[in-house]
Amino acid sequence: MTDITRRQMLTATLGGLAGIVGARFAAVELLGRKDLEFETSASAASVEAKKKKVIVLDPGHGMGNRNANVYDPGAVSGGYKEADIVLYQAVVIKGLLEKKGYEVYLTREDEKTPTSLASRAELAERVNADAFVSLHCNAFSSESANGQETYYGNGGGSQELADYVQKSLLRQLEAGKKKVNNRGVKSGNFRVLKTNKLPTVLVESGFLSNPDNREYLADGVLDVETAIAEGIDAYLKTKK
């Protein structure tokens, strides 16, 4: 498949991710669902009353990530922005997990609403989340750098959650004949992981700067999204 064809596929799948339609609507269409709701806040009482396990997904970067009213695209390579890719991932994973019966919140829903670093873990604490997963893509000056890695925070169960997500990601990509380089599960000193109230992980699902990784990150196939959803689900099923 040519780069042009891949670009066209991603543009069609994500709705351009440049304000034409928006990632959230493209993902809804892709999943064949019209009923996805994008909730970003709820009282702890209402969450507990539903007796569902709660997950917070954090599409990394975006507006106000570090500075208010400044858009942070994250890694940029091959014409793609990390912030757009992970927002798409988050919307799809949200839908997959909701089908499994989870209550899922996004730290940000679009490219325009300011979402500070501090507010992301705070949301997870506020809704008494059972897991917090921050979504990212890597990049490096040399395109030879490639692979997948998952970082864990200080909260109890974080390393275990990271193990489940990392193994699921590798397994799914290998099944799809995608290039896999297990960069491992590591302790991460990231701001979004700094809470000891719940399990937190940060997933680097591939390198946008690597042609092979960029292909599967941008091809519209739900391999990464399915893998992360299944990893979260498998972990939380051990916590009944």
C-alpha positions in Angstrom: 0.0 0.0 0.0 1.4 3.4 -0.9 1.9 6.3 1.5 -0.8 8.2 -0.4 -3.3 5.4 0.0 -2.5 5.1 3.7 -2.9 8.9 4.1 -6.3 8.7 2.3 -7.5 5.8 4.5 -6.5 7.6 7.7 -8.1 10.9 6.5 -11.4 9.0 5.7 -11.3 7.1 9.0 -10.5 9.9 11.3 -12.6 12.4 9.4 -9.5 14.4 8.5 -8.7 15.1 12.2 -8.3 18.7 11.1 -11.7 20.0 12.1 -13.6 18.6 9.0 -15.6 16.1 11.0 -13.5 15.3 14.2 -12.1 12.1 15.5 -15.0 11.4 17.8 -17.6 11.3 15.0 -15.3 9.2 12.8 -14.9 6.7 15.5 -18.6 6.5 16.2 -19.2 5.8 12.5 -16.5 3.2 12.4 -18.0 1.4 15.4 -21.5 1.6 13.9 -22.7 3.3 17.0 -24.6 6.5 17.3 -25.0 6.5 21.1 -21.5 7.1 22.3 -21.6 9.7 25.0 -18.6 11.8 25.9 -18.7 12.4 29.6 -15.8 13.9 31.3 -17.1 14.4 34.9 -19.3 12.7 37.4 -19.7 12.6 41.1 -18.2 9.6 42.9 -21.6 8.8 44.4 -23.2 8.5 41.0 -20.4 6.2 39.7 -20.6 4.0 42.8 -24.4 3.7 42.5 -24.0 2.2 39.0 -21.8 -0.5 40.4 -19.7 -0.6 37.3 -15.9 -0.6 37.2 -14.7 2.8 36.1 -11.9 3.5 33.6 -10.4 6.9 32.7 -8.7 7.1 29.3 -6.3 9.9 28.7 -5.5 10.9 25.1 -2.1 12.5 25.6 -1.2 16.1 24.6 -3.9 18.4 23.0 -5.0 21.9 23.9 -3.7 23.3 27.2 -1.6 20.2 28.0 1.3 22.3 29.3 0.3 25.9 28.6 -3.3 27.2 28.5 -4.6 28.0 25.0 -1.5 26.4 23.4 -2.1 23.3 21.3 0.5 20.5 22.0 0.5 18.1 19.1 3.0 15.7 20.7 5.2 13.7 18.3 4.8 14.8 14.7 6.1 12.6 11.8 5.0 11.6 8.3 2.3 14.2 8.4 0.6 12.8 11.5 0.2 14.2 15.0 0.4 12.1 18.1 -2.4 14.1 19.7 -4.8 13.2 16.9 -3.8 9.5 16.7 -4.3 9.0 20.5 -7.6 10.9 20.6 -8.9 8.5 17.9 -7.6 5.5 19.9 -9.3 6.8 23.1 -12.7 7.2 21.4 -12.6 3.7 19.9 -11.3 2.1 23.2 -14.1 3.8 25.1 -16.7 2.3 22.8 -15.1 -1.2 23.1 -15.0 -1.0 26.9 -18.5 0.3 27.2 -19.7 -2.7 25.2 -18.1 -4.8 28.0 -20.1 -3.0 30.6 -17.5 -0.5 31.9 -18.1 3.2 32.8 -15.5 5.1 30.8 -14.4 8.7 30.9 -12.1 10.7 28.6 -9.8 13.4 30.0 -10.3 15.3 26.7 -12.8 14.9 23.9 -11.5 17.2 21.2 -8.6 19.3 20.0 -10.0 22.6 21.4 -10.9 22.2 25.0 -7.9 23.1 27.4 -6.9 20.0 29.4 -4.0 20.5 31.8 -1.7 17.8 32.9 -2.8 18.1 36.5 -6.5 17.7 35.6 -6.0 14.3 34.1 -5.2 12.2 37.1 -7.5 14.4 39.1 -10.4 13.3 37.0 -9.5 9.7 37.7 -9.5 10.4 41.4 -12.7 12.3 41.3 -14.7 9.5 39.7 -13.0 6.8 41.9 -11.6 5.1 38.8 -10.4 1.5 38.9 -7.8 2.2 36.2 -6.2 5.2 34.4 -4.6 4.6 31.0 -2.8 7.4 29.2 -2.3 6.9 25.5 0.8 8.1 23.6 3.0 7.5 20.5 6.7 7.7 20.5 9.1 9.4 18.1 12.9 9.6 17.7 15.4 11.4 15.5 16.3 8.1 13.8 13.5 6.3 12.1 15.1 3.0 13.1 13.8 3.3 16.6 10.6 1.3 17.0 8.5 -0.8 19.3 6.0 -0.8 22.1 6.4 0.0 25.8 4.2 0.6 28.8 5.0 2.6 31.9 3.4 2.2 35.3 2.8 4.7 38.1 2.9 4.5 41.9 -0.6 3.3 42.6 -1.2 -0.3 43.7 -1.8 -2.6 40.8 -0.1 -0.3 38.3 2.7 -2.7 37.3 0.2 -5.5 36.9 -2.1 -3.4 34.7 0.9 -2.4 32.6 1.9 -6.1 32.2 -1.6 -7.0 31.0 -1.8 -4.1 28.5 1.8 -4.6 27.1 1.3 -8.4 26.6 -2.1 -7.8 24.9 -0.6 -5.1 22.6 2.3 -7.4 21.5 0.0 -10.4 21.0 -2.5 -8.4 18.9 0.1 -6.8 16.7 2.0 -10.1 16.2 -1.3 -11.8 15.2 -1.7 -9.0 12.5 1.8 -9.6 11.2 2.9 -6.1 12.4 6.4 -5.3 13.4 6.9 -5.9 17.1 9.8 -4.8 19.3 9.0 -5.4 23.0 10.6 -2.4 24.8 9.2 -3.7 28.0 7.2 -2.5 31.1 8.9 0.2 33.1 8.4 2.5 36.0 7.4 6.0 34.7 8.0 9.3 36.4 5.3 11.1 34.4 3.0 13.8 35.8 -0.2 11.9 34.7 0.9 8.8 36.6 1.5 10.6 39.9 -1.3 9.4 42.1 -1.2 6.5 44.5 -5.0 6.2 44.7 -5.4 3.8 41.7 -3.6 1.8 39.0 -2.1 4.1 36.4 -0.2 3.3 33.2 1.1 5.2 30.1 1.1 3.3 26.8 3.6 4.1 24.0 1.9 2.1 21.2 4.6 2.7 18.6 6.9 5.2 17.0 5.4 7.7 14.5 8.9 8.3 13.3 9.3 4.6 12.2 7.6 3.8 8.9 6.5 0.3 10.0 5.1 1.5 13.3 3.5 4.6 11.7 1.7 2.3 9.2 -0.2 0.3 11.8 -0.8 3.4 14.0 -2.4 5.2 11.0 -4.1 2.5 9.0 -7.5 2.6 10.7 -7.3 -1.1 11.7 -8.4 -1.5 15.3 -5.5 -3.6 16.4 -3.9 -1.2 19.0 -7.3 -0.2 20.2 -8.6 -3.7 20.6 -5.4 -4.8 22.4 -5.5 -2.0 24.9 -9.2 -2.6 25.6 -8.6 -6.3 26.1 -5.6 -5.7 28.3 -7.6 -3.4 30.6 -10.5 -5.8 30.7 -8.3 -8.8 31.5 -6.7 -6.9 34.4 -9.9 -5.7 35.9 -11.5 -9.2 35.7 -8.8 -10.3 38.2 -10.1 -7.6 40.6 -13.6 -8.9 41.2 
